[in-house]
Amino acid sequence: MARFDAQRYVKDFETAWNRNDPEALLQHFAENVEFQDPLSPTPRRGREAARENMRAWFGAFTEMEIRLVESVVSDDRAALLYQCTARHTGELQIAPGERIPATNKRATVDLAEFDALDAQGRIVRTRAMFDSGRLMQQLGLMPAAGSTQQPPGRKPTSR
């Protein structure tokens, strides 16, 4: 198996992500990659599906900056922790028929990525996770824990 060059991958990933360049990101994916993230709660397959997913993120968020915090690589596995900061300037589809309109707010979340690699060091399976509740709080769509603030569109209940 070709050794996975984590430093090169991370540099390429950060550069492509910060340029909002899904095509450069997709170069690291095997043709039939399986991926899952908070926008795809069930696994999806193939570069085209991954491309659509990336375009959804890039369409909803601008001024994105991603920075590697930590990585662990072992033969055909990689675990990466990034910090991502972006401005929510476009509509974000969170489920079929469920969309969040742009808030124009900045948010920062930690993003964990777990990858399985093929013999050429391409990603064949990846799973990305982040605290979506924290993201929704930063976008003003959900109150912080312990807050008495009502979510947007809800009226306070009287006793």
N, C-alpha and C positions, 0 to 999 in steps of 0.2 A: 504494500500500500504506500502511495506517495504520502510523505509526512505533511500533515496540516500545518501550514505556516500561520500561526495565530496572529503574530505581529503584523504580517502583511495583510491578512484578512481584516483585522481590526482597522488598520490604516485605510484600506480600500473601502470598508464599510462606513467608517466615519466620514470620509471624503464624499462618497456617493450620497449618503443620507443627508449630509449638510448641504449638498447641492440639489437635493430633491431629484435624484437621478435613479429611477427604478431600474433602468436598463443596465447600469453599472452594477447595481446590487444583484441583479439576476444572474450575472456572470458566475457567481459563486454557487448557484443552485443547480442541482441535477435536473434534467428535463422533467422527470416525474416526481419532483419534490413534494413531500407531504408537509403541510404547515398548519399551525393553529395559533391564533392569538385572540385577544378579547373581541375583535370584530368577526372572527370566524370560530365560534364556540365549538363547532365540530370540525374535525380535520378536513382540509381541502387539498386537492392534488393538482400538480402541474404548474409550470412556469406562468402560463397565462392567468390562472387563478391568482397566483402570487402577485403578478403584475397588477391585476385589478385591485387587489387588496392594498398594495402599496400606493396606488393612485388615489384610493379613498383616503388614506392617511394624509398624503401630500395635498390633496384637495381641501381637506378640512383644517390643516395646520400649516402655517407659514413661519418664517423666521426660526425654523427648527435647527437646533444644535444638539448633537449627541456626543457624549464623551465617555470613553471606557473608564470604568471604575476598577474592575477586577476581571480576571479571566483564569480559567483552569482548562487545560487541554491534555487529553490522554488518548493517544492513538486515533481511534475513530469517533471520539466524542469531544465536544467543546461546551463549556458553560461560560457565558459572558454576562457581566452586569454593566449596564450603561446608565447614565443619567441623561434624560432627554428634556429639553426645554423648548417650548414652541408657543406660538400665538394661534388661538382658535379663530380663524378668519373665514371658514367655509362650513357648509353643512356637513355633519357627520352622521352617517347611518349606523345606528347601533344594533338594529335588528330589522328584519323585513318590515317595511312600512313605518318604522320608528326612526325619526331623524331629529338631531339636535341642531337648531339654527346657530349660526356663528355668534359667539359672545364677545369676540375681540379681546378676550382675556388671555394672559400668559399663564402657563402651567409648567410645572417641573415634576417629573415622575422618574422613579427608578424602573428600569426595564431589564428583566432577566430573559436571556435567550439560551435555550438548550438545543444543541445541534448533534445530529448523527451524520457521519461523513462516509462517502464512498471511497474506493481505492485511489481516485484522483484528487481526493481532498475536497470534493464538492458536497454541498449540503443536500442530503437525501430526506432528512426529516428535521424540522425545527419547530420549537414551541416557544412562543414569547409570552411573557406574563408581566403585568404591572397592576398596581392598586388602582382599579378604575374608580373606586369610591373617592380616593384622594383627588383624582383628576376631576371628577364631577364637583367636588367641593371647591377646587380652585377655579373652576369655570362658573361658579355661583349657582350651580344646578342642584346642589344638595347641601344641607346644613352640616357644619362640622359636628363631630361627636360631642354630645353634652350641650349643644346649642339649643336655644328655644326658638331660633329662626325657623320660619316655615319655608318649605321648598317653593320655588316659583309656581304660581298658578293655584296654590292652595290657600284657602281662607282659614284663619285661626278658628279653632272650635271653642265654643263658649260652654261653660258648665252651669 
